[in-house]
Amino acid sequence: MSNTTVSSRRLVLTLSLFAAAGGAAAIVGTTNARFVAPPSDQYASLPLELTLTGTVRDFKGSNQSGGHADFERTPTGGYGHYVGQVREQLDSQGKPVFRSTGYKVNTQATDRAGRNVMPRIEGFTDNGQWASTSTRGSLSSSAGGSTTNSANFEKWFRDTPGVNLSRSVPITLRRQAGSNIYTFDDKNDPTYQAKGGFFPINGDLYGNPPGQNKNFSFTYELATNFTYRRGSGQVFTFTGDDDVYVFIGGKLVIDLGGVHSAISQTVTLDNIPWLVDGHDYELKLFFAERHTTLSNMRIDTTLELRNARLPSVSGLFD
């Protein structure tokens, strides 16, 4: 046997062992080996990023002169997650409507996948998402003073001279590799990573509160559109603090009211029976940062969100 023949057999044996050991998907022949490229991204046709523009409104805390009573407020029922602060339907101006000072959540309602969902409370219309709920959770039986009153709440998401200042702020949701899930997470977003949280207006508008290196006491309003695709597994999950309300088609689907640490809530769109396949709907998100501790925001969704009309702001900024 020639040296050339021995070397060829050794090469084939080596490549075969490499493939058997999980090497780079080699297909081994008697004369050569070719390497197969990894599977392509089945979602490659989707955009890599979704950039949405919302409105930040800055307030002074209740511990400052001219401050708003709901910011830097300690709820009479203690810090925590409260629901029922807003009504199920947006008003004619597309804003949340004050309902109560909130009912503290004792145990979370969850779906069959173990994800937190909006608890059902008396007076709310059953929008269908409880049909797949494994537990409805439990609430305090009395209002807990998370907010003050309707007149104060109306100013949270409306430009009000002498009470708040506003500017436009974009956020970018990035598609997870090989997936149709879009995520915004202040913990790994290039803009917010170094800020230690979702702080879009540090040193801006009213500026940071006395003794703070971050600008707390603000709200964020985001209006987007999407197309509903029945059976495609569309979901929207929010994780953060403090108050967060999400509305789809003007109806409440996520209720994370109160002054609390970061918690999550999910809405599965196929559990909302009044959505019509192929129709476009507006998704509106309302966020409030009300306490000088942390500010967290994370969105995970399979919705291809598009900017809706941009809200007006009280000033022009680059």
N, C-alpha and C positions, 0 to 999 in steps of 0.2 A: 504493500500500500504506500502510495507516495505521500510526502509531507503535505502537499497541497490538499489531498483528499482528507487527511486527518484534520487539518485546520478548518476545512469547510464544515465537517461534521461537528467539530467543537463549537463553531459559530452558531450553527443551527440549534444545538443543545443549549447553549447559553441563552439565546433569545427565547427559546421555549420555556426555560425555567423562569426567566424574567417576566414573561407574560403570565405564567401560572401563579407567580408571587404577587400579582396585582400591578405589574408595570404598566406603562402608558398605553394600554389597549393595543398591544402589538398583534398583528396578524402575521404568522411565520410561515414562509414557504421554504422550498428546498434550495432556492438560490438567493433570496433576499427577504427583507422584512419591511412592511410599510405601516405607518402609524395612523390610526383613525382619529380625527378631530373629535373633541368632546361634543355632546349633544348641544344643538343650538338653543338659544333662549326662545321658548314658545311665545313669550310676550314681547319679543323684540320690536313689534310694530307699535307698541305703546310708547308714549313719550317718557324720557328718563326723569323729567322733572315737571312739576306743576307749581307755578308761582301765582299766588293769590294775594290780593291787596285788601287790607282791612283798615279800620280806623281806631286809633288809640285816643282815649280821652283821659287826661290827667286831672287828678283832684288833690286837694290838700286833705290831710287826715283830720279827724275830729279833735285831735290834740294840738292842732294849729289854729291860729287866728283865721277865721273865714273858712274853716274846714267843713267837709261834708260829714254828717252824723253817722253814715253807714260805713265809713272808712276808718280803720283803727278802732273798730267797735268790738267789744267783747260781748258775744251773745248772752242773753240772760240765762239760757239753758246750757251754757258752756260751749267751748269750741267743738266743732264736729260737722258732719254731713247733715244738711237739712233739705227736705223736699217740700214742695207745695208753696214755695215763695212766689211763683209765677203761675198765671193761668195757662191752660192747655193751648189756647189760640193766641197768635199775635194780633195786635190791634190793626186798625186801618192804615197806620203808618209803618207797619212791619216791625213793631217794637214789642218786647215782652210787657205784659200787664201784671201789676202787683196783685197778688192773691192773699198772702198772709205773711206773718213774720217767720214762717217755717216750722216744720215738724221734724224733730231730730230722728235720724235713722238709728235704730238699735241694732238691727241685723240686716244685711244687704239682701235684696232680691237677686236671684241668679237664674240664668238659663240652664238648659240641660248640658251645656259645655262647661258650666261652672263660672261663666262670666257674669259680672254684675250687670243688671239691667235696671231700667227705671221702675221703682216700685209703684204699684197701683194704690192710689189713695182715694178716699170717698169723694165723689164729685168730679173725678176725672173720667172721661169717656174711655172705654176699653178699646184701644186702637189695634188690638189683635196680638201684640207682641207677648202678652202673658199666656197665650195658648201654648207656647213652648217653654214656659218658665218652670223650673224645678222647685223653686221656693219664692214666695212673695215677700219675704222679709218681714220686719216689724218696725213700727214707728212709735214715737211718743204720742200720747193722746192729746197733748195740749201744745199750743204754739210756743216756740222757744226764743223769740226775740232776736233772731239772727239779723234782721233788718229793722227799720223803724216804722216807716209808713209809705203810703202810695206816692205822696208828693215828692219825697226824697228819692224814691226808687225811679221815678220818671226821668230824673236827671242822669242816671247811670249811662244811658246810651243815646242821649240827646245833647247837642251842643247847647250849653247854657252859659251866657256871659256872666262873669264874676264867680262861676262855680267850677267850670272846667275849661281846659284848652285841648285842642285836638290836632292830630296830624295823621297822614296816611303812612302805613307801615306794611311792607310785603313780608310774606313768609313763603318758603319753598319746600314742597313735599317731594321727596326723592324716592324713586321706585327701587325697592329692594331687589337685589340681583336675582335673576331667574324667576321673578315673582310679579304678580299684578298688584301687590300691596304698596301703597304710597305712604311714606312716613315723614312727619316733621317731629323732631325731638330736639329740644333745646340743649340736651346733654351732648349731642354730637353735631349740631348745626354749626358751621364755621362762624356765623355771626354771633351766636349766643354762648358757645362753649366757654369762651374766656370771661363772659359776664357772670357766670355762676347761676344761670337760670334765664327764664324768659323776662328780660328787662329791656324793652325796646326803646325807652326814652330816658336812660340814665343821663343826668345833667341837662335835660331838655324840658321844654314847656315850663311847668312850675319849678322844675329842678328837684334835686334830691331832698327828702325831709331832713331837718336839722339832725346832725350826728350820724347820718346814713351815707354810705358810699354807693347806694343804688336808689333808683326812683321807684318807690312803691306807690300804692293808691292810684290805680288806673283801671280802665276797662278797655276791652278790645272787641270790636264788632266786625264780623266777616260774613259777606254774602256771596254765595256761589250757586252755580247751576250744575245739574247732571242729568243723564238719561237713565231711567230705571229699566233694568233688564231682568225680568222675572226668571228665577231659577239659576242665575249666574253666581249666586253666593255673595251679593253685595252687602258689605258691612261697614259700619263707621264706629270707631272706638276713640274715646277721648280719655286721657289720663292727665290729671293736674289739679291745681288749686289756684284760687279759691272757687267762687261760684262759676259754674258753667251751665249754660242752657243751649241745647241744639234743637232746632225746629226743621222739619221737612214738610214742604207744602204748607207752611204756616202752623203746623201742629207740633207740640212738644214731644220729643222722642228721647232726649237725655236730660236728666235733672240732677245736677251736682251742686246744689246750692249750699251756702254756709261757708264759714271760715274753718278750713280744714287742711290737713296735709294731702299730698297727692293720692287720689283714688281714681279708679277707672269705671266707665260705664260703656256698654256696647248696645247698638241697635242693629238688628238683622233685618234688612229691608223686606225680605220675603215674608216676614211676620207682620207686615203692615198691610192689611187687606185692601185698603182703599187706593193703593198705588196701582197705576195702570201700566202694563208692559209697553215699553217704547215711548212713553211720555216723558217730557222734561219737567223737572221739579227744582224748586229753590231750596237749598240748604243754608240756614243761617245759624251762625255760632256767636254766642254772647259770653264773654269771659270777664271776670272781675278779680283783680288782685287787691285784697283789702287789709292785709296785715303784714307788718315789717318782719317777716321771717324768711320765707322762700317764695319763689314764683316758678312753678313748673308747668310746661305745656308739651304734651305729646299727642299727635294725631296719627292713627293707623287706619287706612281705609282702602277698599278696592274700588271706590267710586272715582271716575275720571272727572274731577271737579273743574269747573270753569268759572272765571270771574263773572259775577253778576254786576249790576250797576254799582258804581263806587259811591259811598256816602260822602256828603259834603264835610269839609273840615273848617275849623275856625281860623286857620292860618295856612300860608303857603310855605312849603319846605322842599328842599332838594331831596 
